[in-house]
Amino acid sequence: MRDTPLFRSIRLGVADSVRLREFYIDRLELPELETGRSGFAVTVGASRLEFSPLHSSPRPEIAAPESATPNSATPNSADPPSAPHHFAFNIPRNRLEEATDWLSSRVDLLRHPDGGHVFPFPSWDAQALYALDPAGNIVEWIARHAVANDVTAEDGEAAFDASHMLEVSEIGVVTGNVSILAATLRAGLVLPGYRPATQQFAALGDERGLFILVKEGRPWFPTEVVATPAPAVVEIDGRGLEPRRFAPAGAMLRIQIV
């Protein structure tokens, strides 16, 4: 496992950044880095998360997906249509209960079939919480028990707050062919496969950073939101790889290796 996060920065193309700003800055209390016509950015622990409006992005690599269709799970159907993203934040493995209480007072957490908010992943040695943000993005807070990131009362910290969102640890990538994209990323980024892959799903990396590859048209877990290609620009810690830009075929993804 890496000793530092894989993702330094993630920039996501969205249709409307105004209500997202209220969600991430006002409700989740993530520190704001900057705001402008091109969207806004926040700090998520060791990572930077930026949202850029599709219709006014100054950067050519963030462009509206031609195949984007309205998303029925987006809370406000009057918003311009945009494909949903999926991303996850690592949280301390010993703060899941506190995270549940804190988050449920600020956002509508999704329910597990057992009626609770926690989704267990025994094969990943993890437990997670989920919510849809105002743009319909599937946001995950995950406690990975293999990562030694405990916080204690002796640290003098709150039971849970925004500072306990430690890093962006997953970014979802939608593609027409999971196997081909997985092979491309493994070769280009020297990333290991994480758990067994299928024709519908693959994860590359480790607990400190995962590319989650899903087949176009597959529902995003744990929702019925259909996975549709959505534009993203990702900056990663290459750990010895030559710094360069990498644009794998078959995905609306641009990667900057630093």
C-alpha positions as CSV (number, residue, x, y, z in Angstrom):
1,M,0.0,0.0,0.0
2,R,1.1,3.5,-0.8
3,D,2.2,5.7,2.2
4,T,0.8,8.9,0.5
5,P,-2.4,9.6,-1.4
6,L,-2.5,8.8,-5.2
7,F,-4.8,11.7,-6.1
8,R,-3.4,15.2,-5.6
9,S,-6.1,17.0,-7.5
10,I,-9.4,16.1,-9.2
11,R,-11.3,18.4,-11.5
12,L,-14.8,17.4,-12.4
13,G,-17.0,18.9,-15.2
14,V,-20.5,19.7,-13.9
15,A,-23.5,21.6,-15.2
16,D,-24.1,23.8,-12.2
17,S,-21.5,24.6,-9.6
18,V,-23.6,27.1,-7.6
19,R,-25.6,24.6,-5.5
20,L,-22.6,22.4,-5.3
21,R,-20.6,25.2,-3.6
22,E,-23.3,25.4,-0.9
23,F,-23.2,21.7,-0.4
24,Y,-19.4,21.3,-0.1
25,I,-18.5,24.5,1.6
26,D,-21.5,25.5,3.7
27,R,-22.8,22.1,4.6
28,L,-19.7,19.9,4.7
29,E,-17.5,22.8,5.8
30,L,-14.6,21.9,3.5
31,P,-12.1,24.7,3.2
32,E,-12.5,26.8,0.1
33,L,-9.5,27.3,-2.1
34,E,-10.9,29.6,-4.8
35,T,-14.2,30.6,-6.5
36,G,-14.7,32.2,-9.8
37,R,-16.7,32.0,-13.0
38,S,-15.1,28.7,-13.8
39,G,-16.4,27.1,-10.6
40,F,-14.8,26.5,-7.2
41,A,-12.3,24.3,-5.4
42,V,-12.0,22.9,-1.9
43,T,-9.4,21.1,0.1
44,V,-10.2,17.5,1.1
45,G,-7.4,16.6,3.4
46,A,-4.4,16.0,1.3
47,S,-6.3,16.4,-2.0
48,R,-7.8,19.2,-4.0
49,L,-11.4,18.8,-5.4
50,E,-12.6,21.2,-8.1
51,F,-15.9,21.6,-9.9
52,S,-15.9,23.4,-13.3
53,P,-19.2,24.3,-15.1
54,L,-19.5,22.4,-18.4
55,H,-21.0,25.4,-20.2
56,S,-18.2,27.9,-19.3
57,S,-15.1,26.0,-18.7
58,P,-12.0,27.8,-19.9
59,R,-10.1,24.6,-20.2
60,P,-10.6,22.5,-23.4
61,E,-10.1,19.2,-21.5
62,I,-13.3,19.8,-19.5
63,A,-16.0,19.6,-22.2
64,A,-19.6,18.6,-22.0
65,P,-20.1,14.9,-22.9
66,E,-22.0,14.7,-26.2
67,S,-23.8,11.6,-24.9
68,A,-24.9,13.1,-21.6
69,T,-28.6,12.5,-20.8
70,P,-30.8,13.9,-18.0
71,N,-30.2,12.1,-14.7
72,S,-33.5,11.1,-13.0
73,A,-31.7,10.9,-9.6
74,T,-30.6,14.6,-9.7
75,P,-32.6,16.3,-7.0
76,N,-33.6,19.3,-9.2
77,S,-34.8,18.2,-12.6
78,A,-34.7,21.9,-13.8
79,D,-30.9,21.9,-13.8
80,P,-29.1,21.4,-17.1
81,P,-28.5,17.7,-17.7
82,S,-25.1,16.4,-16.7
83,A,-23.7,12.9,-16.2
84,P,-23.0,12.0,-12.6
85,H,-19.6,11.5,-11.1
86,H,-18.6,9.1,-8.4
87,F,-15.8,9.8,-5.9
88,A,-14.9,8.8,-2.4
89,F,-13.2,10.3,0.6
90,N,-11.2,8.3,3.1
91,I,-12.2,8.9,6.7
92,P,-10.5,7.5,9.9
93,R,-11.2,3.9,10.3
94,N,-12.2,4.4,14.0
95,R,-14.6,7.3,13.3
96,L,-17.4,5.7,11.3
97,E,-20.1,6.1,13.9
98,E,-19.2,9.7,14.6
99,A,-19.0,10.3,10.8
100,T,-22.5,8.9,10.4
101,D,-23.9,11.2,13.1
102,W,-22.1,14.3,11.7
103,L,-23.0,13.7,8.1
104,S,-26.6,12.7,8.7
105,S,-27.2,16.1,10.3
106,R,-26.0,17.8,7.1
107,V,-26.9,15.6,4.2
108,D,-29.4,12.9,3.3
109,L,-27.4,9.7,3.6
110,L,-28.5,6.8,1.5
111,R,-30.0,3.8,3.3
112,H,-28.7,0.3,3.2
113,P,-31.4,-2.4,2.7
114,D,-31.0,-3.2,6.4
115,G,-32.4,0.2,7.2
116,G,-29.1,1.7,8.4
117,H,-26.7,4.1,6.7
118,V,-23.6,1.9,6.7
119,F,-22.7,-0.2,3.7
120,P,-20.3,-3.0,4.6
121,F,-17.7,-4.3,2.2
122,P,-16.2,-7.4,3.8
123,S,-14.0,-8.3,0.8
124,W,-12.5,-4.8,0.8
125,D,-12.2,-4.7,4.7
126,A,-14.2,-1.4,4.6
127,Q,-17.4,0.3,5.5
128,A,-18.9,3.2,3.7
129,L,-21.6,6.0,3.8
130,Y,-23.2,7.4,0.6
131,A,-25.1,10.5,-0.4
132,L,-26.1,12.3,-3.6
133,D,-25.0,15.8,-3.9
134,P,-27.2,18.5,-5.5
135,A,-25.9,17.5,-9.0
136,G,-26.6,13.9,-8.5
137,N,-23.0,12.9,-8.0
138,I,-22.5,9.8,-5.9
139,V,-20.4,10.8,-2.9
140,E,-18.8,8.2,-0.6
141,W,-17.1,8.4,2.8
142,I,-15.2,5.2,3.4
143,A,-13.4,3.8,6.4
144,R,-10.8,1.3,5.2
145,H,-9.6,-0.8,8.1
146,A,-6.3,-1.7,6.5
147,V,-5.3,2.0,6.6
148,A,-3.8,3.0,9.9
149,N,-5.5,6.5,10.1
150,D,-7.0,6.4,13.6
151,V,-7.7,9.6,15.5
152,T,-8.1,9.6,19.2
153,A,-9.5,11.8,21.9
154,E,-6.0,12.5,23.0
155,D,-5.4,14.3,19.7
156,G,-7.7,17.1,21.0
157,E,-9.8,16.8,17.8
158,A,-13.6,16.9,17.4
159,A,-15.4,13.5,17.2
160,F,-15.8,14.1,13.5
161,D,-15.6,17.2,11.3
162,A,-14.5,18.2,7.8
163,S,-10.8,17.7,8.8
164,H,-11.5,14.0,9.0
165,M,-12.1,13.8,5.3
166,L,-8.5,12.8,4.8
167,E,-8.1,12.5,1.0
168,V,-10.0,11.7,-2.2
169,S,-9.4,8.0,-2.5
170,E,-11.6,7.0,-5.5
171,I,-12.6,8.5,-8.8
172,G,-15.2,6.7,-11.0
173,V,-14.4,6.4,-14.7
174,V,-17.1,5.2,-17.2
175,T,-16.1,3.4,-20.3
176,G,-17.5,1.2,-23.0
177,N,-14.9,-1.5,-22.4
178,V,-13.6,-2.0,-18.8
179,S,-11.0,-4.6,-19.7
180,I,-9.3,-2.5,-22.4
181,L,-9.3,0.7,-20.2
182,A,-8.0,-1.3,-17.2
183,A,-5.1,-2.7,-19.3
184,T,-4.3,0.8,-20.6
185,L,-4.2,2.3,-17.1
186,R,-2.2,-0.6,-15.6
187,A,0.4,-0.2,-18.3
188,G,0.5,3.6,-18.4
189,L,0.4,4.3,-14.6
190,V,1.9,1.0,-13.3
191,L,-1.1,0.5,-11.0
192,P,-2.0,-2.9,-9.6
193,G,-5.5,-4.4,-9.9
194,Y,-7.5,-4.2,-6.7
195,R,-9.7,-7.2,-6.1
196,P,-11.1,-9.4,-8.9
197,A,-12.3,-7.5,-12.0
198,T,-15.3,-8.3,-14.2
199,Q,-16.5,-7.1,-17.6
200,Q,-18.6,-4.5,-15.8
201,F,-16.2,-3.4,-13.0
202,A,-12.6,-3.0,-12.1
203,A,-10.6,-1.2,-9.5
204,L,-7.0,-0.1,-10.0
205,G,-4.6,1.1,-7.3
206,D,-4.8,0.6,-3.5
207,E,-6.6,1.9,-0.4
208,R,-4.9,5.3,-0.8
209,G,-6.2,5.8,-4.3
210,L,-8.4,3.8,-6.7
211,F,-9.6,4.3,-10.2
212,I,-13.1,2.7,-10.3
213,L,-13.8,1.6,-13.8
214,V,-17.4,0.8,-14.7
215,K,-19.2,-0.2,-17.8
216,E,-21.3,2.5,-19.4
217,G,-25.0,1.8,-18.6
218,R,-24.3,0.0,-15.3
219,P,-26.0,1.5,-12.2
220,W,-23.6,3.3,-9.8
221,F,-23.7,1.4,-6.5
222,P,-25.7,1.8,-4.3
223,T,-28.2,3.7,-6.6
224,E,-30.1,3.2,-9.8
225,V,-28.2,6.2,-11.3
226,V,-26.9,5.0,-14.7
227,A,-23.2,5.3,-15.3
228,T,-22.6,7.7,-18.2
229,P,-19.2,9.2,-19.3
230,A,-18.4,12.4,-17.5
231,P,-15.4,14.6,-17.9
232,A,-12.6,14.6,-15.3
233,V,-9.0,15.8,-15.1
234,V,-6.9,14.0,-12.4
235,E,-3.4,14.9,-11.1
236,I,-1.7,11.9,-9.5
237,D,1.5,11.3,-7.6
238,G,3.5,9.3,-10.1
239,R,5.9,7.8,-7.6
240,G,8.9,7.8,-9.9
241,L,7.0,7.8,-13.2
242,E,8.0,10.4,-15.8
243,P,5.9,13.6,-15.4
244,R,3.5,13.8,-18.4
245,R,0.0,14.1,-19.5
246,F,-1.9,10.9,-20.2
247,A,-5.3,10.6,-22.0
248,P,-6.4,7.0,-22.2
249,A,-8.7,6.1,-25.1
250,G,-12.2,5.0,-24.2
251,A,-12.8,7.4,-21.3
252,M,-13.5,11.2,-20.7
253,L,-10.4,11.3,-18.6
254,R,-7.2,13.3,-18.6
255,I,-4.4,12.4,-16.2
256,Q,-1.4,14.6,-15.2
257,I,1.4,12.6,-13.7
258,V,3.6,14.7,-11.4
